């Protein structure tokens, strides 16, 4: 059932205390009857959604729709706010919204325990980082392994990490390449000199992210070659090869155990999940030691270790692994742009735009800045080339440095060239792509795909030069498009002062720019500053979207109903810390879902 159908639901009102006793289904039925069934009832219910029957039957027949209802009420999208001047549709008060939410959730009953995340193998990014950490060589495997599949926006979800014969063969190819690099590097070879058994025990502990069994050590010790006679003198080459192709290295193993409730991760599993979330590689010696003693399962110790990992430069991986997928700037280096329209937009500038976004996110987390800075910052990272691209005063040198910028022109993720380029077409801007990106990435309210029979917006006018906005206004006149675009377009229009590669402009199609947008509730936003103020005014919603995405990245599955109380507690605790992005990361790490494994059918 499309989420669009839910947006048309009329406001419900809080039911007086004690009405219908303790029957939440009947109270929901009353709310539907009072506010919804005039449109969503009768012989021809609007959009095919009939709320005039028994809500209990609706819940039994379509529990997914019921969950969507809860989500829309929680986000404030349903019941929709009244349009300006519409006195016949009073807005839902916070107490009434809370009461409706409580009844919807109570009717659904206790949530089922979450499923166990599918076994995850190393992504290409994680493989390269683990190899460098363990073997001391940097080996790029982009041309060896096929591109990592993604689900729910991230490539760390085990559900799509299919293991084919080709991938298995490529693991052997990659291992051979790693060992060739080790043999050619004196510094790398030195890691594997000394008494073979001690060397292997230390390596296996780090590579398998747990103490090796005696059999695992002795089996590999038997592969050690006699001294001398090997290329590069790498005596343990065969043993090292067996480590690199072992499932215990290539997969992040979490053991399933019988039970009907999620089980706590053991200390080594928890150390591994923590390290891969924050560093995109395995635990270091200190983290493994806290796992060995069992201390890591203590909240105090887990918090301290997470803070230590975030202070370490290796936490830059959170930007390169997580944020680059969440905010999409990972796509920047390979982004196709029409060079006939945007002259001079080359690979060096693409790399600068990627780096600007990565450094910006890294600073937000490392410095514990509030999540509102994500959209409202008055600073960014610039070098000479990027400052010239943005039309800002000269910044010396090729290294990007933190620089104050006019807040109504730059600053924050909304005005970064990576965001503006990736949410444009190769030849022009797209308010639709930009508005949809804001809804999906920053507000966790992605619009559904357009109907299949609706034509795309033409790249240019057929009869006379017109702006993208004017062509989009015609497009919105189609009834099938109006509902979605009412949510999407106002957000995208606010960024129309930026062209398809993020440079400021004053006109489009020969027409003066109009950066105003009217939201469904009648509020008007104008330009970058207006959009910044609008989004920064709701830090709870920004934080919820951030937590939901980090949850998928770190745990390997989307959040389920069972996880909701823990995520709400995390938000409450982060609110007390001023919505610090570092606090949000720590709260997720300390949450019960992060520290446990779901159940397997």
PLY file of the C-alpha trace (Angstrom):
ply
format ascii 1.0
element vertex 601
property float x
property float y
property float z
element edge 600
property int vertex1
property int vertex2
end_header
0.00 0.00 0.00
1.50 3.34 -1.03
2.50 5.71 1.73
0.85 8.47 -0.31
-2.52 7.05 0.62
-1.86 7.80 4.25
-1.16 11.47 3.70
-4.79 12.18 2.85
-6.12 11.03 6.21
-7.96 13.80 8.01
-7.03 14.86 11.56
-8.12 12.72 14.47
-8.81 14.08 17.90
-7.90 12.75 21.28
-10.52 10.50 22.84
-11.60 11.53 26.34
-9.96 9.58 29.12
-11.89 6.46 30.00
-13.89 6.41 26.76
-14.34 2.75 25.69
-12.29 1.67 28.69
-9.12 -0.16 27.77
-10.06 -1.03 24.19
-7.55 0.76 21.92
-9.06 -0.81 18.77
-12.43 0.79 19.49
-10.80 4.15 20.18
-8.98 3.92 16.83
-12.31 3.04 15.19
-13.87 6.15 16.75
-11.03 8.32 15.45
-11.37 6.88 11.95
-15.15 7.34 12.00
-14.92 10.91 13.25
-12.19 12.19 10.97
-11.39 9.82 8.12
-14.30 7.93 6.67
-15.87 10.90 4.90
-13.13 10.42 2.33
-11.87 6.92 3.10
-15.15 5.07 3.37
-18.31 4.22 1.51
-18.61 2.55 -1.88
-15.69 4.42 -3.48
-13.14 5.26 -0.77
-10.52 7.75 -1.82
-7.36 6.15 -3.21
-8.86 2.74 -2.46
-8.19 3.06 1.26
-11.28 2.09 3.29
-11.10 2.93 6.98
-14.80 2.49 7.63
-14.63 -1.12 8.70
-13.26 -2.85 11.78
-9.68 -1.62 12.48
-8.95 -5.01 14.02
-9.65 -6.69 10.70
-7.45 -4.12 8.91
-4.63 -4.83 11.36
-4.93 -8.60 10.87
-5.13 -8.29 7.10
-2.35 -5.73 6.54
-0.02 -5.25 9.53
2.47 -3.47 7.26
-0.11 -0.77 6.54
-0.72 -0.44 10.29
3.03 0.12 10.84
3.00 2.76 8.10
0.12 4.48 9.85
2.10 4.57 13.08
5.15 5.96 11.30
3.18 8.69 9.58
1.48 9.75 12.81
4.84 9.74 14.58
6.47 11.90 11.88
3.60 14.37 11.89
2.68 13.66 8.27
-0.60 11.99 9.22
-3.09 13.39 10.01
-1.81 16.11 7.67
-1.55 19.67 8.97
-4.23 22.04 7.68
-3.47 24.36 4.82
-3.28 28.06 5.49
-6.74 29.52 6.00
-8.44 26.12 6.30
-10.36 26.47 9.55
-12.43 23.35 8.89
-9.44 21.08 9.52
-7.94 21.84 12.96
-4.41 20.64 13.51
-3.76 17.68 15.77
-2.51 18.83 19.16
0.56 17.11 20.66
-1.54 15.35 23.37
-4.03 14.13 20.75
-1.22 12.87 18.53
0.37 11.07 21.47
-2.98 9.46 22.36
-3.56 8.28 18.79
-0.05 6.87 18.60
-0.51 5.05 21.89
-3.76 3.48 20.69
-2.32 2.42 17.32
0.64 0.78 19.06
-1.46 -0.83 21.78
-3.78 -2.31 19.18
-0.83 -3.81 17.34
0.20 -5.67 20.48
3.73 -6.44 21.72
6.29 -6.44 18.92
7.90 -9.65 17.77
11.61 -10.02 18.53
13.80 -8.80 15.67
15.33 -11.25 13.26
19.04 -11.94 13.40
21.00 -9.95 10.82
22.31 -12.10 7.98
25.99 -13.04 8.22
28.04 -10.18 6.77
31.21 -10.48 4.77
33.73 -7.68 4.39
32.91 -4.98 1.89
35.65 -3.84 -0.49
36.24 -0.80 1.72
36.50 -2.94 4.87
38.71 -5.54 3.16
41.26 -2.91 2.15
41.32 -1.41 5.65
41.64 -4.80 7.36
44.50 -5.82 5.06
46.35 -2.58 5.72
45.83 -2.96 9.46
46.99 -6.60 9.61
49.59 -6.80 6.85
50.91 -3.26 6.58
50.23 -2.85 2.85
47.61 -0.85 1.00
46.02 -2.97 -1.73
43.15 -1.65 -3.82
40.67 -4.38 -4.77
38.15 -2.36 -6.76
39.28 -4.14 -9.94
39.28 -7.55 -8.21
35.93 -7.78 -6.44
32.57 -6.96 -8.02
30.83 -3.88 -6.70
29.18 -4.41 -3.32
25.40 -4.67 -3.44
23.41 -2.39 -1.15
20.11 -2.64 0.69
18.31 0.03 2.71
20.97 2.44 1.45
24.08 0.60 2.67
26.47 -2.10 1.50
26.88 -3.53 5.02
23.58 -5.46 4.94
24.13 -9.21 4.82
20.84 -9.89 3.04
22.39 -8.90 -0.30
25.95 -10.14 0.23
25.62 -13.13 -2.05
28.64 -15.43 -2.26
29.19 -16.79 -5.76
31.91 -19.00 -7.21
33.36 -15.95 -8.92
33.63 -14.06 -5.63
35.37 -17.03 -3.98
37.92 -17.15 -6.80
38.49 -13.42 -6.48
39.30 -13.83 -2.79
42.22 -16.05 -3.78
43.33 -13.52 -6.40
43.20 -10.71 -3.86
45.12 -12.79 -1.28
47.90 -13.45 -3.79
48.12 -9.74 -4.53
48.35 -8.92 -0.83
51.18 -11.41 -0.27
53.10 -10.11 -3.29
52.96 -6.64 -1.77
54.05 -7.98 1.62
56.98 -9.86 0.08
58.08 -6.67 -1.73
58.01 -4.55 1.43
60.75 -4.95 4.01
58.65 -3.19 6.64
55.65 -5.45 5.98
57.78 -8.62 5.99
59.18 -7.65 9.38
55.73 -8.17 10.89
56.00 -11.89 10.20
59.56 -12.54 11.30
60.31 -14.23 14.58
59.04 -17.43 16.17
56.31 -18.72 13.78
53.83 -19.90 16.41
53.85 -16.62 18.30
53.50 -14.68 15.06
50.55 -16.80 13.96
48.75 -16.63 17.30
48.97 -12.85 17.31
47.82 -12.59 13.69
44.91 -15.00 14.10
43.63 -13.13 17.15
43.44 -9.91 15.14
42.31 -11.49 11.86
39.55 -13.67 13.33
38.62 -11.03 15.91
38.62 -13.66 18.68
41.15 -16.07 20.25
42.05 -18.83 17.75
41.55 -22.45 18.65
44.60 -24.66 19.09
43.68 -26.56 15.94
43.52 -23.31 13.92
47.02 -22.41 15.08
48.61 -25.82 14.57
47.03 -26.37 11.15
48.54 -23.13 9.87
51.84 -23.71 11.63
52.19 -26.91 9.61
52.07 -24.78 6.46
55.21 -22.83 7.38
58.02 -23.37 4.89
61.60 -24.28 5.86
63.85 -21.30 6.36
65.23 -19.77 3.14
64.53 -20.33 -0.51
61.30 -18.32 -0.71
60.83 -15.20 -2.77
61.19 -12.27 -0.42
61.98 -14.62 2.47
58.28 -14.82 3.48
58.39 -18.13 5.30
54.76 -18.03 6.41
53.37 -17.29 2.94
51.12 -20.38 2.75
49.91 -19.86 6.31
49.13 -16.21 5.60
47.27 -17.19 2.45
45.07 -19.53 4.49
44.25 -16.66 6.85
43.28 -14.30 4.03
40.84 -16.79 2.50
39.40 -18.06 5.78
35.68 -17.43 6.37
36.61 -16.28 9.87
38.52 -13.36 8.32
36.20 -12.65 5.39
33.00 -12.77 7.44
31.98 -10.95 10.61
30.82 -14.02 12.48
28.05 -13.77 15.09
26.88 -17.17 16.32
23.16 -18.00 16.37
22.05 -19.79 19.53
18.67 -21.29 20.42
16.19 -18.91 22.01
13.06 -16.86 21.47
14.54 -13.53 22.62
17.54 -11.59 21.29
20.72 -12.67 23.03
23.52 -10.38 24.19
26.56 -10.42 21.93
29.59 -12.03 23.49
32.45 -9.59 24.23
34.41 -10.40 21.05
31.32 -10.10 18.85
30.55 -6.76 20.49
34.13 -5.57 19.99
33.93 -6.51 16.32
30.60 -4.76 15.76
31.88 -1.64 17.50
35.16 -1.52 15.56
33.57 -2.08 12.17
30.90 0.55 12.83
33.36 3.27 13.84
36.58 2.21 12.04
35.39 -0.11 9.23
38.02 -2.64 10.37
38.63 -5.13 13.16
39.32 -4.35 16.83
42.77 -3.20 17.92
44.76 -4.76 20.77
43.20 -2.63 23.51
39.65 -3.37 22.41
40.41 -7.09 22.16
41.87 -7.04 25.65
38.68 -5.52 27.10
36.79 -8.28 25.29
39.13 -10.97 26.69
38.52 -9.83 30.27
34.77 -9.55 29.66
34.78 -5.91 30.77
33.51 -4.64 27.41
29.93 -5.70 28.16
29.85 -3.16 31.01
28.18 0.06 29.89
30.88 2.23 31.43
33.67 0.39 29.63
31.79 0.21 26.32
31.19 3.96 26.39
34.85 4.65 27.16
36.02 2.40 24.33
33.60 3.96 21.85
34.81 7.43 22.84
38.40 6.29 22.38
37.67 4.94 18.93
35.95 8.18 17.93
38.95 10.23 19.06
41.27 8.09 16.95
41.99 9.28 13.36
40.73 5.91 12.13
37.19 7.06 12.92
37.39 9.03 9.66
36.07 5.72 8.29
32.66 6.70 9.69
32.60 9.49 7.11
34.01 7.40 4.27
31.96 4.29 5.03
28.70 5.49 6.57
28.15 9.17 5.75
29.27 8.81 2.14
26.42 6.37 1.58
23.86 8.13 3.78
24.46 11.54 2.15
25.49 9.94 -1.19
28.78 11.80 -1.69
30.48 8.42 -2.27
29.12 8.76 -5.82
30.93 12.07 -6.41
34.25 10.83 -7.90
32.46 8.95 -10.69
29.59 11.38 -11.22
28.78 12.09 -14.88
28.41 15.80 -15.71
27.86 17.33 -19.14
31.11 19.21 -19.75
29.52 21.20 -22.57
27.20 22.79 -20.03
29.58 22.93 -17.05
33.00 23.65 -18.45
36.03 23.01 -16.29
34.25 20.56 -14.00
36.96 17.88 -13.83
38.14 14.99 -11.70
40.22 17.17 -9.36
37.17 19.20 -8.46
35.12 16.03 -7.95
37.70 14.78 -5.45
37.65 18.15 -3.65
33.87 18.02 -3.38
34.04 14.52 -1.91
36.69 15.58 0.57
34.75 18.66 1.63
31.76 16.52 2.59
33.86 13.86 4.34
35.87 16.37 6.39
32.70 18.25 7.32
30.92 15.15 8.63
34.05 13.96 10.44
34.30 17.28 12.28
30.63 17.17 13.31
31.07 13.80 15.01
34.61 14.17 16.35
33.88 17.60 17.90
30.47 16.61 19.24
28.65 19.39 17.41
24.83 19.49 17.42
23.08 17.81 14.52
21.58 21.17 13.53
25.08 22.10 12.30
24.63 19.44 9.63
22.27 21.82 7.85
22.85 25.21 9.52
26.66 25.51 9.72
28.37 28.75 8.66
31.63 26.99 7.80
32.95 24.33 5.51
36.27 22.98 4.14
37.82 24.76 1.17
41.01 24.97 -0.88
41.91 27.34 -3.70
40.14 25.34 -6.40
36.93 24.79 -4.42
36.71 28.41 -3.22
37.01 29.56 -6.84
34.28 27.13 -7.88
31.98 28.53 -5.21
32.85 32.16 -6.03
34.25 32.75 -2.54
37.36 34.74 -1.53
40.63 33.00 -2.32
41.85 30.22 -0.05
45.54 29.45 -0.42
46.90 26.03 -1.25
45.56 22.70 -2.38
44.75 21.26 1.07
41.20 21.75 2.27
40.97 23.78 5.47
38.11 24.83 7.70
36.80 28.18 6.50
33.99 30.50 7.55
31.49 31.21 4.77
28.40 33.45 4.35
25.61 31.33 5.91
23.03 32.44 3.33
25.27 31.14 0.52
27.25 28.20 1.88
27.78 26.09 4.98
26.11 22.84 5.86
25.42 19.81 3.73
22.64 21.54 1.74
25.03 23.95 0.01
27.88 21.52 -0.60
28.73 20.96 -4.23
28.54 17.20 -3.83
24.92 17.37 -2.64
23.89 19.87 -5.30
25.59 17.96 -8.13
24.30 14.54 -7.13
20.74 15.85 -6.86
20.83 17.35 -10.36
20.67 15.94 -13.86
23.87 16.04 -15.95
22.61 19.12 -17.80
20.32 20.93 -15.36
19.09 21.27 -11.81
16.22 19.25 -10.41
14.09 20.60 -7.55
12.42 17.18 -7.46
15.66 15.26 -6.91
16.81 17.80 -4.34
13.54 17.81 -2.43
13.32 14.01 -2.50
16.91 13.76 -1.21
16.07 16.03 1.73
12.99 13.99 2.58
14.80 10.68 2.34
18.23 11.41 3.81
17.53 14.14 6.35
13.92 13.48 7.36
13.62 9.70 6.83
10.42 10.25 4.87
11.28 9.12 1.36
8.47 9.71 -1.15
7.29 6.74 -3.18
8.40 6.39 -6.80
6.33 8.24 -9.41
3.46 6.42 -11.09
4.69 4.44 -14.12
2.38 6.23 -16.57
3.56 9.76 -15.74
5.99 11.30 -18.22
9.27 12.70 -16.97
9.85 16.45 -16.91
11.32 17.48 -20.28
14.92 18.64 -20.27
13.97 21.89 -22.01
10.88 23.66 -23.23
9.54 22.83 -26.68
8.09 26.22 -27.54
9.90 28.95 -25.63
12.66 29.22 -23.00
11.24 28.55 -19.56
12.72 27.85 -16.16
12.73 24.41 -14.56
10.27 25.78 -12.05
7.79 26.78 -14.74
8.00 23.41 -16.45
7.56 21.71 -13.10
4.46 23.78 -12.36
2.88 22.35 -15.52
3.93 18.86 -14.47
2.33 19.30 -11.06
-1.01 20.10 -12.66
-1.47 16.38 -13.32
-3.61 14.96 -10.47
-1.42 11.86 -10.14
1.60 14.07 -9.41
0.21 16.84 -7.23
0.18 15.04 -3.87
3.81 13.96 -3.92
5.12 17.18 -5.39
3.41 19.24 -2.72
5.85 17.68 -0.24
8.91 17.49 -2.48
9.02 20.64 -4.58
9.02 23.39 -1.90
12.20 21.95 -0.41
13.88 21.72 -3.82
12.79 25.18 -4.91
14.71 26.67 -1.96
17.95 25.52 -3.63
17.23 26.89 -7.11
19.91 29.56 -6.67
22.48 26.79 -7.33
23.11 25.28 -10.73
23.72 21.62 -11.51
27.26 21.64 -10.07
26.61 23.84 -7.04
27.58 27.27 -8.39
25.45 30.30 -7.59
23.31 31.72 -10.38
20.76 34.50 -10.78
18.49 33.18 -13.54
17.25 29.98 -15.15
16.01 29.72 -18.73
16.32 33.47 -19.08
13.94 34.02 -16.16
14.80 35.48 -12.73
15.14 32.80 -10.09
12.36 32.14 -7.63
13.65 30.29 -4.53
10.38 30.35 -2.63
8.45 27.26 -1.68
5.16 26.75 0.16
4.96 23.70 2.41
1.76 21.62 2.69
0.88 23.36 5.96
1.09 26.78 4.32
4.45 27.83 5.72
6.75 29.48 3.22
10.50 28.99 2.98
12.80 31.00 0.78
16.34 30.25 -0.29
19.12 28.45 1.50
18.74 30.36 4.75
15.02 29.67 4.91
15.60 25.96 4.28
18.34 25.86 6.91
16.05 27.47 9.48
13.19 25.10 8.61
15.24 21.91 8.99
17.31 23.05 11.98
14.08 23.91 13.78
13.37 20.20 14.30
16.56 18.57 15.66
14.58 15.58 16.93
13.52 14.63 13.42
17.03 15.11 12.02
18.37 12.95 14.85
15.80 10.22 14.31
16.70 10.00 10.62
20.41 9.87 11.47
19.89 7.12 14.07
17.74 5.04 11.74
20.45 5.12 9.06
23.34 4.46 11.44
21.33 1.55 12.86
21.21 -0.14 9.44
24.89 0.52 8.77
26.12 -0.73 12.13
23.76 -3.65 12.82
23.09 -4.81 9.29
19.30 -4.71 9.30
16.62 -2.01 9.46
15.07 -1.18 12.82
11.93 -3.12 13.74
9.12 -2.44 16.20
11.01 -4.22 18.99
13.84 -1.68 18.59
11.63 1.41 18.90
11.79 1.87 22.70
15.59 1.68 22.65
15.82 4.22 19.84
13.42 6.56 21.65
15.55 6.35 24.79
18.61 7.10 22.68
16.91 10.21 21.33
15.90 11.36 24.82
19.45 10.95 26.08
20.88 12.76 23.05
18.42 15.62 23.58
19.88 16.08 27.06
23.31 16.38 25.39
22.13 19.14 23.06
21.57 16.76 20.13
25.30 16.24 19.79
26.13 14.00 16.83
28.77 12.25 18.89
26.18 11.63 21.60
23.85 10.12 19.00
26.58 7.73 17.87
27.36 6.75 21.45
23.70 6.25 22.33
23.28 3.83 19.44
26.39 1.90 20.48
25.06 1.63 24.03
21.56 0.61 22.98
20.18 -2.87 23.50
19.74 -3.59 19.76
23.41 -2.78 19.08
24.55 -5.03 21.94
22.39 -8.01 21.03
21.68 -10.41 18.19
18.17 -11.09 16.97
16.54 -14.48 16.72
16.76 -16.92 13.84
13.62 -18.73 12.69
0 1
1 2
2 3
3 4
4 5
5 6
6 7
7 8
8 9
9 10
10 11
11 12
12 13
13 14
14 15
15 16
16 17
17 18
18 19
19 20
20 21
21 22
22 23
23 24
24 25
25 26
26 27
27 28
28 29
29 30
30 31
31 32
32 33
33 34
34 35
35 36
36 37
37 38
38 39
39 40
40 41
41 42
42 43
43 44
44 45
45 46
46 47
47 48
48 49
49 50
50 51
51 52
52 53
53 54
54 55
55 56
56 57
57 58
58 59
59 60
60 61
61 62
62 63
63 64
64 65
65 66
66 67
67 68
68 69
69 70
70 71
71 72
72 73
73 74
74 75
75 76
76 77
77 78
78 79
79 80
80 81
81 82
82 83
83 84
84 85
85 86
86 87
87 88
88 89
89 90
90 91
91 92
92 93
93 94
94 95
95 96
96 97
97 98
98 99
99 100
100 101
101 102
102 103
103 104
104 105
105 106
106 107
107 108
108 109
109 110
110 111
111 112
112 113
113 114
114 115
115 116
116 117
117 118
118 119
119 120
120 121
121 122
122 123
123 124
124 125
125 126
126 127
127 128
128 129
129 130
130 131
131 132
132 133
133 134
134 135
135 136
136 137
137 138
138 139
139 140
140 141
141 142
142 143
143 144
144 145
145 146
146 147
147 148
148 149
149 150
150 151
151 152
152 153
153 154
154 155
155 156
156 157
157 158
158 159
159 160
160 161
161 162
162 163
163 164
164 165
165 166
166 167
167 168
168 169
169 170
170 171
171 172
172 173
173 174
174 175
175 176
176 177
177 178
178 179
179 180
180 181
181 182
182 183
183 184
184 185
185 186
186 187
187 188
188 189
189 190
190 191
191 192
192 193
193 194
194 195
195 196
196 197
197 198
198 199
199 200
200 201
201 202
202 203
203 204
204 205
205 206
206 207
207 208
208 209
209 210
210 211
211 212
212 213
213 214
214 215
215 216
216 217
217 218
218 219
219 220
220 221
221 222
222 223
223 224
224 225
225 226
226 227
227 228
228 229
229 230
230 231
231 232
232 233
233 234
234 235
235 236
236 237
237 238
238 239
239 240
240 241
241 242
242 243
243 244
244 245
245 246
246 247
247 248
248 249
249 250
250 251
251 252
252 253
253 254
254 255
255 256
256 257
257 258
258 259
259 260
260 261
261 262
262 263
263 264
264 265
265 266
266 267
267 268
268 269
269 270
270 271
271 272
272 273
273 274
274 275
275 276
276 277
277 278
278 279
279 280
280 281
281 282
282 283
283 284
284 285
285 286
286 287
287 288
288 289
289 290
290 291
291 292
292 293
293 294
294 295
295 296
296 297
297 298
298 299
299 300
300 301
301 302
302 303
303 304
304 305
305 306
306 307
307 308
308 309
309 310
310 311
311 312
312 313
313 314
314 315
315 316
316 317
317 318
318 319
319 320
320 321
321 322
322 323
323 324
324 325
325 326
326 327
327 328
328 329
329 330
330 331
331 332
332 333
333 334
334 335
335 336
336 337
337 338
338 339
339 340
340 341
341 342
342 343
343 344
344 345
345 346
346 347
347 348
348 349
349 350
350 351
351 352
352 353
353 354
354 355
355 356
356 357
357 358
358 359
359 360
360 361
361 362
362 363
363 364
364 365
365 366
366 367
367 368
368 369
369 370
370 371
371 372
372 373
373 374
374 375
375 376
376 377
377 378
378 379
379 380
380 381
381 382
382 383
383 384
384 385
385 386
386 387
387 388
388 389
389 390
390 391
391 392
392 393
393 394
394 395
395 396
396 397
397 398
398 399
399 400
400 401
401 402
402 403
403 404
404 405
405 406
406 407
407 408
408 409
409 410
410 411
411 412
412 413
413 414
414 415
415 416
416 417
417 418
418 419
419 420
420 421
421 422
422 423
423 424
424 425
425 426
426 427
427 428
428 429
429 430
430 431
431 432
432 433
433 434
434 435
435 436
436 437
437 438
438 439
439 440
440 441
441 442
442 443
443 444
444 445
445 446
446 447
447 448
448 449
449 450
450 451
451 452
452 453
453 454
454 455
455 456
456 457
457 458
458 459
459 460
460 461
461 462
462 463
463 464
464 465
465 466
466 467
467 468
468 469
469 470
470 471
471 472
472 473
473 474
474 475
475 476
476 477
477 478
478 479
479 480
480 481
481 482
482 483
483 484
484 485
485 486
486 487
487 488
488 489
489 490
490 491
491 492
492 493
493 494
494 495
495 496
496 497
497 498
498 499
499 500
500 501
501 502
502 503
503 504
504 505
505 506
506 507
507 508
508 509
509 510
510 511
511 512
512 513
513 514
514 515
515 516
516 517
517 518
518 519
519 520
520 521
521 522
522 523
523 524
524 525
525 526
526 527
527 528
528 529
529 530
530 531
531 532
532 533
533 534
534 535
535 536
536 537
537 538
538 539
539 540
540 541
541 542
542 543
543 544
544 545
545 546
546 547
547 548
548 549
549 550
550 551
551 552
552 553
553 554
554 555
555 556
556 557
557 558
558 559
559 560
560 561
561 562
562 563
563 564
564 565
565 566
566 567
567 568
568 569
569 570
570 571
571 572
572 573
573 574
574 575
575 576
576 577
577 578
578 579
579 580
580 581
581 582
582 583
583 584
584 585
585 586
586 587
587 588
588 589
589 590
590 591
591 592
592 593
593 594
594 595
595 596
596 597
597 598
598 599
599 600
